[in-house]
Amino acid sequence: FQSVLDGFGAFPAVADRELAEYLPFVATTRVLMAAVKAGAGRETAHEVIKEHAVATALDLRESDTDFTPLVQRLAADDRLPLTAEDLASLLGSPLELAGRAPAQTFAVVDRIGAITDQYPDAAAYVPGEIF
């Protein structure tokens, strides 16, 4: 486990790109509710969102550089009464869509802190080579 963590790296540019590409998929329920509130029929809105989500997912699998983002597809579809600005506001707070992930992360950090407080030498542990 320690060897895995030693090789861990955070890459903000990659995280930002993946959020831009995949966050709209996580927010489809929020988009559906906003579309219905704006006057779309629930079944129609669901079908439009599904149609564009599937098409975007297929495009992402086939080419990670040449695809039309889900938000752009939804904003361009006249069957959905939402503008690009409406959709952007629905996606404006990614942490609201993260569920319990932030709390779970803080819980792990707290637990690690408690262990290293109890066993200070554990914080300096250096694992041996795996292979």
C-alpha positions in Angstrom: 0.0 0.0 0.0 2.8 2.4 0.9 4.5 1.7 -2.4 1.3 2.6 -4.3 1.0 5.9 -2.4 4.7 6.8 -3.0 4.0 6.6 -6.7 0.8 8.6 -6.4 0.6 11.9 -8.2 -2.1 14.5 -8.6 -2.5 16.1 -12.0 -4.8 19.1 -11.8 -4.9 19.7 -15.6 -6.0 16.0 -16.1 -8.6 16.4 -13.3 -10.0 19.6 -14.8 -10.2 17.9 -18.3 -12.0 14.9 -16.9 -14.4 17.0 -14.9 -15.3 19.0 -18.0 -15.9 15.8 -20.0 -17.6 13.6 -17.4 -19.3 15.9 -14.9 -22.3 16.4 -17.2 -23.0 12.7 -17.1 -23.1 12.8 -13.3 -25.5 15.8 -13.5 -28.1 14.4 -15.9 -30.7 14.0 -13.1 -30.2 17.7 -12.2 -30.5 18.6 -16.0 -33.7 16.5 -16.2 -35.3 18.2 -13.2 -34.4 21.7 -14.6 -35.7 20.8 -18.0 -39.1 19.7 -16.6 -39.2 22.8 -14.4 -38.7 24.9 -17.5 -41.6 23.2 -19.3 -40.3 20.1 -21.0 -42.2 16.8 -20.7 -40.5 14.4 -18.4 -40.4 11.6 -21.0 -39.2 13.9 -23.8 -36.5 15.4 -21.6 -35.3 12.0 -20.5 -35.1 10.7 -24.1 -33.2 13.8 -25.2 -30.7 13.6 -22.4 -30.3 9.8 -22.9 -29.8 10.2 -26.7 -27.1 12.9 -26.3 -25.4 11.1 -23.4 -25.1 7.9 -25.3 -23.9 9.7 -28.4 -21.3 11.6 -26.4 -20.1 8.5 -24.5 -19.6 6.7 -27.8 -17.7 9.6 -29.3 -15.5 9.7 -26.2 -14.7 6.0 -26.5 -13.9 6.3 -30.2 -11.9 9.6 -30.1 -10.8 11.4 -27.0 -10.0 14.6 -29.0 -12.7 14.9 -31.6 -16.1 15.0 -29.9 -19.0 17.3 -29.1 -19.4 17.8 -25.4 -22.6 16.7 -23.8 -23.5 20.2 -22.5 -23.0 21.6 -26.0 -25.3 18.9 -27.5 -28.0 19.5 -24.9 -27.9 23.3 -25.3 -28.2 23.0 -29.1 -31.3 20.7 -28.9 -34.5 22.6 -29.3 -36.5 19.8 -27.5 -34.8 20.9 -24.3 -35.8 24.3 -23.0 -32.3 25.0 -21.4 -29.6 27.4 -22.6 -25.9 26.8 -22.4 -26.0 29.3 -19.5 -28.7 27.3 -17.7 -26.6 24.1 -18.1 -23.4 25.8 -17.0 -25.2 27.0 -13.8 -26.3 23.4 -13.1 -22.7 22.2 -13.3 -21.2 25.2 -11.5 -20.5 23.4 -8.2 -19.0 20.0 -8.9 -18.5 19.2 -5.2 -22.3 19.3 -4.8 -22.3 16.2 -7.0 -19.5 14.4 -5.2 -21.7 12.8 -2.7 -19.8 11.6 0.4 -16.4 11.7 -1.3 -15.1 14.8 0.5 -16.2 13.5 3.9 -14.7 10.1 3.2 -11.4 11.7 2.2 -11.3 13.8 5.4 -12.1 10.6 7.4 -9.2 8.8 5.8 -6.8 11.7 6.5 -8.0 11.9 10.1 -7.5 8.2 10.5 -4.0 8.3 9.1 -3.2 11.3 11.4 -4.4 9.3 14.4 -2.2 6.3 13.5 0.9 8.4 12.9 0.3 10.3 16.2 0.1 7.0 18.0 3.1 5.4 16.0 5.4 8.3 15.0 7.9 5.9 13.4 5.2 4.7 11.0 5.2 8.1 9.3 8.9 7.6 8.4 8.4 4.0 7.2 10.1 3.3 3.8 8.9 0.1 2.1 11.2 -2.3 0.3 11.1 -2.9 -3.4 8.2 -5.0 -4.6 10.0 -6.4 -7.6 
